């Protein structure tokens, strides 16, 4: 991170906080929310915030376009997961100032350094409608 994406700022996270953020975002981005849940709108907003840009599955295989990337949520700002040192619960995480996004390398490269207002246009050009049947 220090060599590429976050080279303008001092790295303010550790391996542990990055790991926590990866697990958190993958779980939140993939969770199923029941419509009768009392916190439905809040959970839906959080899911949309942490979902993969193109809806692709994440992978850990080297040189695979689906390999996950730790990226900026908003380009041009410090990358920080905002977990407290020695975190034990979710209350130790500040989602408001968090600027890290876990997404596929394909999504990360496609967004490049475009402004966030351009993301819907990028999505329209990149999403390919596919059937749900097995091939």
C-alpha positions in Angstrom: 0.0 0.0 0.0 2.8 2.4 0.9 4.5 2.0 -2.5 1.4 2.6 -4.7 -2.0 3.7 -3.4 -1.1 5.3 -0.1 2.3 6.7 -1.0 1.4 10.3 -0.1 0.5 9.5 3.5 1.9 7.7 6.4 0.4 4.3 6.7 -1.8 4.3 9.8 -2.9 0.7 9.9 -1.5 -2.7 10.8 -1.8 -6.2 9.3 -4.4 -7.0 12.0 -6.6 -4.0 11.2 -6.4 -4.7 7.4 -7.4 -8.3 8.1 -10.3 -7.2 10.3 -11.4 -4.8 7.5 -11.2 -7.5 4.8 -13.3 -9.9 6.9 -15.8 -7.2 7.9 -16.4 -5.9 4.3 -16.7 -9.4 2.8 -19.3 -10.4 5.4 -21.3 -7.2 5.2 -21.2 -7.0 1.4 -22.5 -10.6 1.0 -25.0 -10.7 3.9 -28.7 -11.4 3.3 -31.1 -8.8 4.9 -34.6 -9.7 5.7 -37.2 -7.1 4.7 -38.9 -7.3 8.1 -35.6 -6.5 10.0 -36.0 -3.5 12.2 -32.7 -2.1 11.0 -33.4 -3.0 7.3 -32.5 0.5 5.8 -29.4 0.9 7.9 -28.1 -2.6 7.0 -29.0 -2.1 3.3 -27.1 1.1 3.2 -24.1 -0.5 4.8 -24.3 -3.5 2.4 -24.4 -1.1 -0.6 -21.4 0.8 0.7 -19.3 -2.3 1.1 -20.5 -4.4 -1.9 -18.1 -5.2 -4.8 -18.4 -2.5 -7.5 -19.3 -4.9 -10.3 -20.8 -7.6 -8.2 -18.0 -10.0 -8.8 -16.9 -12.7 -6.4 -13.6 -12.2 -4.6 -10.6 -14.6 -5.0 -7.2 -14.9 -3.5 -5.4 -16.6 -6.5 -2.4 -14.7 -7.7 -2.8 -13.0 -11.1 -6.5 -13.6 -11.3 -8.7 -10.7 -12.2 -11.0 -11.6 -9.3 -8.2 -11.4 -6.8 -9.2 -9.0 -4.1 -7.6 -5.6 -3.8 -7.4 -3.3 -0.8 -8.3 0.1 -2.4 -9.4 3.6 -1.7 -13.1 4.1 -1.3 -12.5 7.8 -2.3 -9.4 8.4 -4.3 -7.0 11.2 -3.3 -7.5 10.6 0.5 -5.6 8.7 3.1 -6.4 4.9 3.2 -7.4 4.0 6.7 -9.5 1.2 8.0 -10.3 3.0 11.3 -10.1 0.0 13.6 -8.7 0.7 17.1 -5.6 -1.1 18.1 -6.4 -4.5 19.8 -10.1 -4.3 18.6 -12.4 -6.8 20.3 -15.8 -5.7 19.0 -17.4 -3.8 16.1 -17.8 -0.8 18.3 -14.1 -0.3 17.9 -14.6 0.5 14.2 -15.4 4.0 12.8 -17.3 3.5 9.5 -17.7 7.2 8.9 -14.0 8.0 8.4 -13.1 4.6 6.9 -11.6 5.0 3.4 -10.7 1.4 2.5 -12.7 -0.7 0.1 -12.2 -4.4 -0.5 -13.0 -5.2 -4.2 -11.7 -7.2 -7.1 -8.7 -6.0 -9.0 -10.9 -5.8 -12.1 -13.2 -3.3 -10.3 -10.3 -1.4 -8.9 -8.5 -1.0 -12.2 -11.7 -0.1 -14.1 -12.4 2.8 -11.7 -8.8 3.9 -12.0 -8.8 7.5 -10.6 -12.1 8.6 -11.9 -14.3 10.7 -9.7 -17.0 8.9 -7.8 -19.7 10.8 -9.7 -18.5 8.8 -12.8 -19.0 5.4 -11.3 -22.6 4.9 -12.4 -21.5 5.6 -16.0 -18.6 3.1 -15.7 -21.0 0.5 -14.3 -23.3 0.8 -17.2 -20.4 0.3 -19.6 -18.8 -2.6 -17.7 -21.7 -4.7 -16.4 -22.7 -7.5 -18.8 -26.2 -9.1 -18.3 -25.7 -12.8 -17.8 -28.2 -15.6 -17.4 -28.5 -17.5 -14.1 -28.5 -20.9 -15.6 -25.5 -23.2 -15.3 -23.3 -23.8 -18.3 
